[in-house]
Amino acid sequence: MAEWEVIVFKILPVYIFYNSTWYYSVLLFTVNTTLNIKVKTIVMTSRRQFLVSTGTLALGSTLLPSFAKPVKKVKDVGIQLYTFRKEMMADAKGTLKQLAALGIKQIESARSTKGNYYGLKPKEIKQICNDLGMTLRSGHVHLDDQWQQSINDAAEAGQEYVICSSMPSSGQNAANYKKVAEAFNKAGEDCKKLSMKFGYHNHEYEFEQENDQVFYDILLNNTDANLVYMELDLGWVIVAGKNPLEYFSKYPGRFPLWHLKDMDMSKKQSTEFGKGGLEIKKMLLNADQSGMKYFFVEQEEYTSTPLESMKHNMAYLKNLEF
């Protein structure tokens, strides 16, 4: 046997993008009869070129991966607690334990008749979440006469985001939306002083328009991107007849938070993942352009119970590759 005749070899692929060209580089490990190891680096522009150059064309399909992008899996799933609104009111701590058991990692609260934290103190809900391996990342509040107390509590709870859950004043006209944009900028300054970020959560009505001006666009165009962070409810966007991808393209980076919500387009209400009109995989493929850092699953109507719906949604996300 020749000194370096290969009896065992291992191939480690490396993809390199340089000067507008993808290069396929491999480290070829060869072992001789005396168990000495030689490492050879081969760089080429095609997989076939490698196979031909090493004489392993026939074996190539079993030895080398294709040029497909690495498969991504959904991680760090969050939930908007309005999904479990009745359960949180009845037993907040027990419900949070159930959510943690499902694999939820990020929590977003919502105001209730028991306050912003379902009767729990800000530090209490923070500690419960931490003990369960979750983070209270965000919370829905109102921009009203309790605003200062709401953001003080949010800071105490350790939140990163404070989200205004609906329009603080009525009026489906451009003048009102411009006025609200000013209020949002001020709210953003208030939150920044407390080391938090202010955001706004949309519904369907913000996509109505006046004189060819979409109200939601007025908010985006008249708020400071460094002070106002949009939480895009993808379900309400598609129900309004709009395409979230167009907003990602027109306003890149403006949507660090999402509500991931599938929608029954005929009933105009939420449903379990895969049963409605939201192209979830396509949304996730464009998450970077949107600026998405966290998403919260939200479902307001259920086939059976919130828990069963959430089990379905988590299984759907677990099996999703993009």
N, C-alpha and C positions, 0 to 999 in steps of 0.2 A: 504494500500500500504506500502511495506517495506520502511524503511528510505531511502535506497539508490537504490531503484528500479528505473531504468533509464526511464525517460519519454522523454528526448531529449538528443542526444549526437552528438559531433562533433569530427572528426578525422583529425589530422594534421600529414601527413606522413613525415618522415625524412629518407634519405638513408645514410648509413654509411659503408665505406669500411675499414676494419680492419683485419690485419693478413691474407691477401689473401682471405677474405670472405666478401661478401656483406651482411649487416644486414638491416632489414627493421624495423625501429623504429617509433612508433606512440605515440602521446599524446592523450589520450582518456578523453574527458571532459564529465562528467555526471552531471545531474541536478536533484535534488530531489524535492519533493512537496513543500518544503519551500524555493525553489530557491537558496539553497546552492550549490556551485560548487565544485566538486572534480576532481583533475587532476591525471591521472594514466599514467605512462610511461611503455610501453610494447616493449621489444626488441626481435626480432626473426630473423631467417634466411630465412623465406619464408612468402609470403603473405597468403598462406593457413593456416600456423601455427597460424597466428593472427586470421583469421576468425574462426577457430575451437576453439581457446582459449577464444574467446569472445562470442561464440554462434551465430555469425552473418554470417555463411557461405552462407546462402541463399541470404542475402542482400549484400554480399561482392562485387559483381560485380558492384553494383551501388554506393558503398560507398568509394571504394579504387581505386587508379590509378594503372596501370600496372607498371612493372619494366622497361618500355621503357625509353630511354634517353630523357631528356627534348628536345623539338623541338626548333631548332634555326631558326631565320629569318635573312635575309640579311639586314645589316645596313651600314650606312656611305658610300654610293655609291660614287665613284669618276668617273671622265671622263677625257680622254685625248682630249684636245681641237682640235687636228687634225681631230677629227670626225666632227667638225663644222668649218673646216678651211676657207671655203668661207664666211660663215656667220660671223665669227670672224673678217675677213678682212673688211667686209662691215660695220659691226656695233658691235664692241666688247662689249660695255656696254649692249646693247639691247639683245645680244645673251646670255650673262652671266645671265641676268634677266630671260630669258626663261629657262635656265638650272636650276636655283634656284627654279623656279616654278615647275619643274619636281621632285624635291626632291634631287638633286645632292648636296653633301656636300664637296667633295674633288676635287680640280682642279689641272690638270697638263697641263702646257702650251707647246707649240712647236714653234720652230723658223719659222718665215715667212719672206716675203720680207719687212715687216714693222718692223722687229726686233723680239726679243724673246717674246714680249708682245703685238703684233698686233697694234703697234703704241702708246700704253699706256706706261707711265712711270712706273718703278717698284713699287714705293709707291702708284701710282694711281690704278693699278690693284689689289694690296693688299687691299686697302681700299674698292674698289668696291666689291670684294669678301667678305670681312668681313661684310660689310653693308648688304649683301644678305644672310648672314648666312653660307657662304662657306669659305674654307681655300685653299689658293694657296699653295699646299703641295709640288709640284715638278715641274720641267720644263726640257724640252729637249733642249739641246744645242749641239754644235760641239766642239770637242777638236782640236782647230785650233789657228790661230794667234789672235783671239779675245777672247781666253779662259779667261784671267784675267778679262776683262771687263764683260764677261758673269757671272762669279761667284760673282763679286762685285755687279752686278745688282740683282742676285739671293738672295744675303744676304740682300740687301735693300728691296727686295720684301717679305722678311720673309720666304723664302722657307726652308724646312727641307732637301730636296733632290735636287741634280743637276745630271741630267742623260745625258750621252753621247748617242746620238740617233743612231749612226751607227759607224762602224769601221773607225778610223781616218786615216788609211793608207791602201793601196790596197795590195793584195797578199794573195791568198788562199793557204798558206803553213804554216807549224808549226813555222818556223823562224819568220815570220811576227807576228803571234799571240803571241809568247813569247815576242817580242819587244813591242807589244801593251800592254801586261800585265804589263810590267815595266812602261809604260806611265800612265796606269790606277792607279798604286800604287802611282805615283807622284801626279796625279790629286786628288787622295783621300787625300793625305797630304795637298794639297792646300785647299780643301774644309773643312777639319777638322780645319784648322787655323781660318776659318770663321764660325765655329760652324755649319757646314752643312755636309751632307753625299754625297759622290760621288757614282754613279752607272752606269751600262751599260744596254742598251736595245737591245735585240737580234732580228734578223730576221731569215730567213730560212737558209741562207748560212753558218752561224756559225756551223751548224751541219754536214757540209761536213767533210771529214777526209783525212788524209794522213798517210799511214803506220799504219793503225788501230788506229790513234790518232784523236779523234773528236776535231775540233778546239775550240768549246765552252768549252770542258773539259780542254783544255790547259789554257784558260783564268781563269777558276775556280781554277785550280791547281797552277797557278803561280801568283795569286793576294792575297793580305792580306785581310782576311775576315773582319778585323777591319777597313779597308780603302776603300774597293770596295764592294758595295752592288748591287746585281744583280736585275734588273727588268725583270722578266721572261714574255715574250710575249707568252702566252699559245697557241694562235692560230698558230703562226709560228712554235712552237715546234711540234705540231701534224702534220702540213703539211710536216714537215721534216721527218716524220715517227718515231718520238721519243715519249716517254711517260713521261709527266711532273712528274708523281708520282715516277718514277725511279730516277729523279733528286732530288726530295724532299728527298728520302731515302738515296741517295748517298751523297748529300750535304745539310744535314738538317740545317735550319736556314739561308741559304745563299740568300733567295729570299724574302726580306721584301716588295717588290713591285711586282705587277702583272699587265699585260695588260690582262683583261678578254675579250677575243675575240673569238667568234664562227666563224668557217670556213667552207665554202662550199668546201668539199674535192675534188670534181671533177674539179671545176673551180680554186681552190687554191686562193680563195679570201674571204674576210669577209662577214658575213651575220648576220641576226638578231638571237638573242638567241633562242635556241631550233630547229633551222633549219639546223644546221651544225654538225660537228663531235666532238665538244668539250663536254665532259661529265662534265658540269658545277657543278652539285651537288657533284659529286665525287671529283672534285678539291677543293671545299669548305670544304668538310669533312676532307681533308688533309692539310688545310691551316696552322694549328699550326706547323706541321712538317716542312713545307716549310719556316716558319718564317714570313709569310705574315702579314703585318700590314695595308697596304692599297692596294686597287686594283682600276684600272682605266679602265672603259669600253672604248674600242676603236673599231670603225667600219669605214672602209674606202670606202666600196661600200654599196649601199642602194637599197631596193626594190622600195622606193618612194623618200622620202626626209630624211635628217639626223634627223629632228625633229620627224617625224613619226616613224622612226626606233628606236629612243631613247625612245619614248613613249612605244613602244612594249617591248623593253629591260627592262625598269623600271617595267612594269607590270609583266613581266616574273620573275624578281627578287623578287618582292613583294609577289608573290604567291609561291615562292620556300621555302620549308622546308627541313632542313637537320639535 
